[in-house]
């Protein structure tokens, strides 16, 4: 799967094209047990079984990575999750933004299948990881949904609550510090404010309070009929 990014650095903007052959969703990626238990309980409230271990690395098809402002989903019970997205190009690691859009009805049957069945919207902007590595924990992820005719804050939290990309890479590779070539990884989320619920539109942001910049992406969900 080919992805195209505008690469924003502290000194310039350029274009970056990559190929993703392996797309990984890191689940249950909280840094402390209390945060993990909160998310597990949040999902258990809608019938999702507890994970066998944490974190878990779900493989999803690479063609589920899309840079679109509209996705399609069967039924009305899917929802987004804001997460950082890391990938490697050459010897360098980059960070962008993704939504682990998930079918919540199917999730109670199989988390892996619920992730596989939905597109994973990815932003069109990326930063060099080296520019944010020293203040990674201060970065903030947020999302908003449309609710009752207004945009409502749905998620917000610092990346200090989640495992670092380096930690997740080590877990994925079994000890190799380098993310495999042509692999993209979606790196975990924070809890939903007021509980998990669907929306026809999802807006997400990665905010860097040190360098005063953001990566944002919005998409709408076109509902397909759930025929029997």
MOJOQUI-V636428 format. One record per helix or strand of 2 or more residues. SS is the DSSP state (hx for helix, st for strand). FROM is the first residue (numbers start at 1). TO is the last residue. Records with the same first field share a line. If there is no record, write none. Layout:
SS: FROM-TO / FROM-TO
//
This chain:
st: 2-8 / 13-19 / 22-27 / 56-60 / 65-66 / 70-74 / 78-79 / 82-89 / 92-99 / 102-103 / 120-122 / 125-128 / 140-147 / 150-158 / 183-186 / 201-208 / 213-224
hx: 33-44 / 62-64 / 104-107 / 111-116 / 129-131 / 133-138 / 159-161 / 165-173
//
